[in-house]
Amino acid sequence: MRVHVADHPLVTHKLTVLRDERTPAPTFRALAEELVTLLAYEATRGVRTQEVTVRTPVAEARGLAIADPKPLVVPILRAGLGMLEGMVKLVPTAEVGFLGMVRNEETLQPETYAERLPEDLSDRQCFVIDPMLATGGSLIAAIDFLLARGARDVTAVCLIASPEGLAAVERAMEGRADVSIVLGAVDEKLNEVGYIVPGLGDAGDRLYGLV
């Protein structure tokens, strides 16, 4: 498993504002979208391309285009929706699937309540997006869904992660798939109820409010 932490002052600045408990939801949503676009530059560094030739007003020019089959972006609902627009702005030809997961606050394990994914993901590059990699349970379950449908190349994009969550994903994926994780930051630890410290609170609630 490969882990890349984006070391850029704009990433750190936007994360700092996201962490501030005084940041209102509209600002939080806008910053999350901007931040995932910055992270997506690193996440898509290995995206598959093919050579194409186009004609400029002056002459022919060789270039690259995203290859088929197109990448698949999979937000984990509901908080992952806040990152979707930032991702597809960068890769507008990508297709989008959905996984609805919620964490059981007693067991800290993910429970799946909805999914909308292609049946065959063979040869597809998949990008899972979720703001928080806390215990790792939701991300592991999401990757398991993708692997069960033939995916072998999966990249996760998360705003922040805990060391415990990263270790859990690495153990679960060892020898099974080509998995990369792109992050804005790795925080200190998980607390006793499975929240990242210092973290930024419940990303879903801060994006959309309490429901």
Short mmCIF file of the C-alpha atoms (twelve columns), coordinates in Angstrom:
data_MODEL
# 
_entry.id   MODEL 
# 
loop_
_atom_site.group_PDB 
_atom_site.id 
_atom_site.type_symbol 
_atom_site.label_atom_id 
_atom_site.label_alt_id 
_atom_site.label_comp_id 
_atom_site.label_asym_id 
_atom_site.label_seq_id 
_atom_site.Cartn_x 
_atom_site.Cartn_y 
_atom_site.Cartn_z 
_atom_site.pdbx_PDB_model_num 
ATOM 1   C CA . MET A 1   0.000   0.000  0.000   1 
ATOM 2   C CA . ARG A 2   1.259   3.457  -0.921  1 
ATOM 3   C CA . VAL A 3   0.449   6.516  1.188   1 
ATOM 4   C CA . HIS A 4   1.009   10.065 -0.077  1 
ATOM 5   C CA . VAL A 5   0.513   13.057 2.208   1 
ATOM 6   C CA . ALA A 6   0.230   16.279 0.194   1 
ATOM 7   C CA . ASP A 7   2.890   18.652 1.474   1 
ATOM 8   C CA . HIS A 8   1.680   22.009 0.203   1 
ATOM 9   C CA . PRO A 9   0.940   25.256 2.063   1 
ATOM 10  C CA . LEU A 10  -2.454  25.659 0.357   1 
ATOM 11  C CA . VAL A 11  -3.494  22.199 1.549   1 
ATOM 12  C CA . THR A 12  -2.405  22.978 5.111   1 
ATOM 13  C CA . HIS A 13  -4.125  26.377 5.048   1 
ATOM 14  C CA . LYS A 14  -7.450  24.977 3.864   1 
ATOM 15  C CA . LEU A 15  -7.275  22.125 6.379   1 
ATOM 16  C CA . THR A 16  -6.653  24.623 9.163   1 
ATOM 17  C CA . VAL A 17  -9.835  26.514 8.302   1 
ATOM 18  C CA . LEU A 18  -11.772 23.225 8.042   1 
ATOM 19  C CA . ARG A 19  -10.618 22.221 11.523  1 
ATOM 20  C CA . ASP A 20  -11.835 25.485 13.103  1 
ATOM 21  C CA . GLU A 21  -15.129 24.798 14.865  1 
ATOM 22  C CA . ARG A 22  -16.272 28.326 13.995  1 
ATOM 23  C CA . THR A 23  -16.159 27.663 10.235  1 
ATOM 24  C CA . PRO A 24  -19.777 27.698 8.940   1 
ATOM 25  C CA . ALA A 25  -21.155 24.915 6.759   1 
ATOM 26  C CA . PRO A 26  -21.139 26.882 3.459   1 
ATOM 27  C CA . THR A 27  -17.455 27.718 3.897   1 
ATOM 28  C CA . PHE A 28  -16.728 24.162 5.017   1 
ATOM 29  C CA . ARG A 29  -18.357 22.768 1.846   1 
ATOM 30  C CA . ALA A 30  -16.499 25.168 -0.448  1 
ATOM 31  C CA . LEU A 31  -13.138 24.424 1.163   1 
ATOM 32  C CA . ALA A 32  -13.686 20.660 1.096   1 
ATOM 33  C CA . GLU A 33  -14.347 20.882 -2.642  1 
ATOM 34  C CA . GLU A 34  -11.247 22.994 -3.231  1 
ATOM 35  C CA . LEU A 35  -9.109  20.727 -1.083  1 
ATOM 36  C CA . VAL A 36  -10.117 17.520 -2.837  1 
ATOM 37  C CA . THR A 37  -9.250  19.107 -6.185  1 
ATOM 38  C CA . LEU A 38  -5.742  19.769 -4.893  1 
ATOM 39  C CA . LEU A 39  -5.464  16.203 -3.594  1 
ATOM 40  C CA . ALA A 40  -6.879  14.824 -6.840  1 
ATOM 41  C CA . TYR A 41  -3.864  16.133 -8.756  1 
ATOM 42  C CA . GLU A 42  -1.726  13.666 -6.799  1 
ATOM 43  C CA . ALA A 43  -4.351  10.905 -6.785  1 
ATOM 44  C CA . THR A 44  -4.624  10.948 -10.595 1 
ATOM 45  C CA . ARG A 45  -0.907  11.104 -11.302 1 
ATOM 46  C CA . GLY A 46  -1.039  7.507  -12.535 1 
ATOM 47  C CA . VAL A 47  -4.328  7.760  -14.429 1 
ATOM 48  C CA . ARG A 48  -4.260  5.785  -17.670 1 
ATOM 49  C CA . THR A 49  -3.980  7.813  -20.856 1 
ATOM 50  C CA . GLN A 50  -3.675  7.240  -24.571 1 
ATOM 51  C CA . GLU A 51  -1.928  9.264  -27.249 1 
ATOM 52  C CA . VAL A 52  -4.134  11.421 -29.460 1 
ATOM 53  C CA . THR A 53  -3.537  13.929 -32.229 1 
ATOM 54  C CA . VAL A 54  -5.457  17.186 -32.440 1 
ATOM 55  C CA . ARG A 55  -5.264  20.069 -34.837 1 
ATOM 56  C CA . THR A 56  -4.513  23.548 -33.506 1 
ATOM 57  C CA . PRO A 57  -5.182  26.651 -35.617 1 
ATOM 58  C CA . VAL A 58  -1.564  26.300 -36.761 1 
ATOM 59  C CA . ALA A 59  -0.694  22.615 -37.061 1 
ATOM 60  C CA . GLU A 60  -1.256  19.125 -35.695 1 
ATOM 61  C CA . ALA A 61  -0.226  18.460 -32.102 1 
ATOM 62  C CA . ARG A 62  0.262   15.237 -30.202 1 
ATOM 63  C CA . GLY A 63  -1.216  14.950 -26.761 1 
ATOM 64  C CA . LEU A 64  -2.887  12.655 -24.265 1 
ATOM 65  C CA . ALA A 65  -6.485  11.782 -23.449 1 
ATOM 66  C CA . ILE A 66  -7.962  9.757  -20.586 1 
ATOM 67  C CA . ALA A 67  -8.062  6.154  -21.772 1 
ATOM 68  C CA . ASP A 68  -11.019 3.789  -21.800 1 
ATOM 69  C CA . PRO A 69  -12.429 2.342  -19.666 1 
ATOM 70  C CA . LYS A 70  -12.938 5.645  -17.881 1 
ATOM 71  C CA . PRO A 71  -11.997 6.022  -14.198 1 
ATOM 72  C CA . LEU A 72  -14.726 5.407  -11.630 1 
ATOM 73  C CA . VAL A 73  -15.178 7.836  -8.726  1 
ATOM 74  C CA . VAL A 74  -16.947 6.352  -5.701  1 
ATOM 75  C CA . PRO A 75  -17.989 8.729  -2.905  1 
ATOM 76  C CA . ILE A 76  -18.897 7.071  0.379   1 
ATOM 77  C CA . LEU A 77  -22.243 8.585  1.367   1 
ATOM 78  C CA . ARG A 78  -23.011 10.874 2.867   1 
ATOM 79  C CA . ALA A 79  -19.861 12.848 3.667   1 
ATOM 80  C CA . GLY A 80  -18.099 11.759 0.463   1 
ATOM 81  C CA . LEU A 81  -20.653 13.711 -1.566  1 
ATOM 82  C CA . GLY A 82  -19.025 16.898 -0.310  1 
ATOM 83  C CA . MET A 83  -15.855 15.877 -2.172  1 
ATOM 84  C CA . LEU A 84  -17.443 14.683 -5.417  1 
ATOM 85  C CA . GLU A 85  -17.654 17.977 -7.296  1 
ATOM 86  C CA . GLY A 86  -13.998 18.750 -6.614  1 
ATOM 87  C CA . MET A 87  -13.007 15.376 -8.038  1 
ATOM 88  C CA . VAL A 88  -15.117 15.415 -11.199 1 
ATOM 89  C CA . LYS A 89  -14.056 18.969 -11.977 1 
ATOM 90  C CA . LEU A 90  -10.568 17.595 -12.445 1 
ATOM 91  C CA . VAL A 91  -11.648 14.397 -14.241 1 
ATOM 92  C CA . PRO A 92  -14.950 15.301 -15.945 1 
ATOM 93  C CA . THR A 93  -14.985 12.148 -18.086 1 
ATOM 94  C CA . ALA A 94  -14.959 9.886  -15.022 1 
ATOM 95  C CA . GLU A 95  -18.029 7.845  -14.185 1 
ATOM 96  C CA . VAL A 96  -19.539 7.965  -10.692 1 
ATOM 97  C CA . GLY A 97  -20.739 5.142  -8.463  1 
ATOM 98  C CA . PHE A 98  -22.079 5.390  -4.910  1 
ATOM 99  C CA . LEU A 99  -21.717 3.498  -1.661  1 
ATOM 100 C CA . GLY A 100 -23.917 4.379  1.304   1 
ATOM 101 C CA . MET A 101 -22.287 3.483  4.614   1 
ATOM 102 C CA . VAL A 102 -22.848 4.464  8.207   1 
ATOM 103 C CA . ARG A 103 -20.702 3.708  11.223  1 
ATOM 104 C CA . ASN A 104 -22.330 1.880  14.110  1 
ATOM 105 C CA . GLU A 105 -21.336 4.094  17.029  1 
ATOM 106 C CA . GLU A 106 -21.330 1.150  19.446  1 
ATOM 107 C CA . THR A 107 -19.237 -1.351 17.450  1 
ATOM 108 C CA . LEU A 108 -17.450 1.299  15.296  1 
ATOM 109 C CA . GLN A 109 -18.040 -1.038 12.330  1 
ATOM 110 C CA . PRO A 110 -19.491 0.136  8.989   1 
ATOM 111 C CA . GLU A 111 -22.962 -0.855 7.870   1 
ATOM 112 C CA . THR A 112 -23.902 -0.592 4.180   1 
ATOM 113 C CA . TYR A 113 -27.371 0.743  3.369   1 
ATOM 114 C CA . ALA A 114 -27.058 1.445  -0.382  1 
ATOM 115 C CA . GLU A 115 -24.803 0.808  -3.364  1 
ATOM 116 C CA . ARG A 116 -24.802 1.772  -7.014  1 
ATOM 117 C CA . LEU A 117 -21.791 0.351  -8.833  1 
ATOM 118 C CA . PRO A 118 -21.135 -1.299 -12.196 1 
ATOM 119 C CA . GLU A 119 -21.255 -5.077 -12.018 1 
ATOM 120 C CA . ASP A 120 -17.855 -5.499 -13.700 1 
ATOM 121 C CA . LEU A 121 -14.950 -3.316 -12.581 1 
ATOM 122 C CA . SER A 122 -12.218 -5.295 -14.310 1 
ATOM 123 C CA . ASP A 123 -9.489  -2.995 -15.639 1 
ATOM 124 C CA . ARG A 124 -11.156 0.059  -14.071 1 
ATOM 125 C CA . GLN A 125 -9.175  2.553  -12.045 1 
ATOM 126 C CA . CYS A 126 -11.316 3.340  -9.014  1 
ATOM 127 C CA . PHE A 127 -11.096 6.436  -6.808  1 
ATOM 128 C CA . VAL A 128 -12.853 6.209  -3.432  1 
ATOM 129 C CA . ILE A 129 -13.494 9.554  -1.740  1 
ATOM 130 C CA . ASP A 130 -14.327 10.079 1.930   1 
ATOM 131 C CA . PRO A 131 -13.255 12.989 4.145   1 
ATOM 132 C CA . MET A 132 -12.115 10.942 7.147   1 
ATOM 133 C CA . LEU A 133 -10.089 7.762  7.431   1 
ATOM 134 C CA . ALA A 134 -10.680 7.073  11.125  1 
ATOM 135 C CA . THR A 135 -10.852 3.389  12.122  1 
ATOM 136 C CA . GLY A 136 -10.498 2.332  8.477   1 
ATOM 137 C CA . GLY A 137 -13.633 0.195  8.599   1 
ATOM 138 C CA . SER A 138 -15.643 2.115  5.995   1 
ATOM 139 C CA . LEU A 139 -12.751 2.360  3.556   1 
ATOM 140 C CA . ILE A 140 -11.934 -1.350 3.907   1 
ATOM 141 C CA . ALA A 141 -15.583 -2.253 3.307   1 
ATOM 142 C CA . ALA A 142 -15.724 0.064  0.275   1 
ATOM 143 C CA . ILE A 143 -12.581 -1.414 -1.243  1 
ATOM 144 C CA . ASP A 144 -13.937 -4.914 -0.589  1 
ATOM 145 C CA . PHE A 145 -17.016 -3.996 -2.666  1 
ATOM 146 C CA . LEU A 146 -14.806 -2.886 -5.525  1 
ATOM 147 C CA . LEU A 147 -12.515 -5.926 -5.355  1 
ATOM 148 C CA . ALA A 148 -15.519 -8.266 -5.365  1 
ATOM 149 C CA . ARG A 149 -16.488 -6.782 -8.733  1 
ATOM 150 C CA . GLY A 150 -13.071 -7.194 -10.288 1 
ATOM 151 C CA . ALA A 151 -11.235 -3.969 -9.428  1 
ATOM 152 C CA . ARG A 152 -7.518  -4.263 -8.751  1 
ATOM 153 C CA . ASP A 153 -6.369  -0.638 -8.915  1 
ATOM 154 C CA . VAL A 154 -7.909  1.491  -6.152  1 
ATOM 155 C CA . THR A 155 -6.935  4.935  -4.888  1 
ATOM 156 C CA . ALA A 156 -8.548  6.508  -1.825  1 
ATOM 157 C CA . VAL A 157 -8.642  10.278 -1.394  1 
ATOM 158 C CA . CYS A 158 -9.236  11.475 2.184   1 
ATOM 159 C CA . LEU A 159 -8.784  14.842 3.829   1 
ATOM 160 C CA . ILE A 160 -7.274  13.440 7.018   1 
ATOM 161 C CA . ALA A 161 -6.425  10.035 8.484   1 
ATOM 162 C CA . SER A 162 -5.441  8.452  11.772  1 
ATOM 163 C CA . PRO A 163 -2.358  6.237  12.094  1 
ATOM 164 C CA . GLU A 164 -4.606  3.437  13.384  1 
ATOM 165 C CA . GLY A 165 -6.867  3.660  10.349  1 
ATOM 166 C CA . LEU A 166 -3.962  3.576  7.923   1 
ATOM 167 C CA . ALA A 167 -2.531  0.524  9.670   1 
ATOM 168 C CA . ALA A 168 -5.906  -1.251 9.546   1 
ATOM 169 C CA . VAL A 169 -6.283  -0.656 5.801   1 
ATOM 170 C CA . GLU A 170 -2.741  -1.840 5.148   1 
ATOM 171 C CA . ARG A 171 -3.347  -5.076 7.077   1 
ATOM 172 C CA . ALA A 172 -6.656  -5.709 5.303   1 
ATOM 173 C CA . MET A 173 -5.294  -5.066 1.803   1 
ATOM 174 C CA . GLU A 174 -1.923  -6.797 2.063   1 
ATOM 175 C CA . GLY A 175 -1.391  -8.951 -1.018  1 
ATOM 176 C CA . ARG A 176 -4.938  -8.382 -2.299  1 
ATOM 177 C CA . ALA A 177 -4.865  -5.277 -4.473  1 
ATOM 178 C CA . ASP A 178 -2.915  -2.279 -5.708  1 
ATOM 179 C CA . VAL A 179 -4.117  0.332  -3.208  1 
ATOM 180 C CA . SER A 180 -2.956  3.936  -2.803  1 
ATOM 181 C CA . ILE A 181 -4.117  6.539  -0.291  1 
ATOM 182 C CA . VAL A 182 -3.754  10.286 -0.850  1 
ATOM 183 C CA . LEU A 183 -4.214  12.527 2.199   1 
ATOM 184 C CA . GLY A 184 -4.130  16.105 3.314   1 
ATOM 185 C CA . ALA A 185 -2.714  15.131 6.723   1 
ATOM 186 C CA . VAL A 186 -2.126  12.254 9.136   1 
ATOM 187 C CA . ASP A 187 -3.352  13.268 12.588  1 
ATOM 188 C CA . GLU A 188 -2.223  12.203 16.042  1 
ATOM 189 C CA . LYS A 189 -4.544  9.343  17.026  1 
ATOM 190 C CA . LEU A 190 -8.069  8.033  17.527  1 
ATOM 191 C CA . ASN A 191 -9.861  8.789  20.769  1 
ATOM 192 C CA . GLU A 192 -11.831 6.280  22.829  1 
ATOM 193 C CA . VAL A 193 -14.950 6.663  20.665  1 
ATOM 194 C CA . GLY A 194 -13.148 6.360  17.341  1 
ATOM 195 C CA . TYR A 195 -12.850 10.024 16.371  1 
ATOM 196 C CA . ILE A 196 -9.665  11.433 14.870  1 
ATOM 197 C CA . VAL A 197 -7.692  13.750 17.182  1 
ATOM 198 C CA . PRO A 198 -7.364  16.670 16.601  1 
ATOM 199 C CA . GLY A 199 -9.476  15.936 13.498  1 
ATOM 200 C CA . LEU A 200 -12.234 18.227 12.334  1 
ATOM 201 C CA . GLY A 201 -15.301 16.688 13.989  1 
ATOM 202 C CA . ASP A 202 -18.053 14.836 12.158  1 
ATOM 203 C CA . ALA A 203 -17.488 15.784 8.508   1 
ATOM 204 C CA . GLY A 204 -21.011 14.812 7.437   1 
ATOM 205 C CA . ASP A 205 -22.635 16.966 10.108  1 
ATOM 206 C CA . ARG A 206 -20.373 19.907 9.314   1 
ATOM 207 C CA . LEU A 207 -21.086 19.598 5.591   1 
ATOM 208 C CA . TYR A 208 -24.843 19.112 5.761   1 
ATOM 209 C CA . GLY A 209 -25.980 19.712 9.330   1 
ATOM 210 C CA . LEU A 210 -27.548 17.292 11.792  1 
ATOM 211 C CA . VAL A 211 -30.184 14.956 10.280  1 
# 
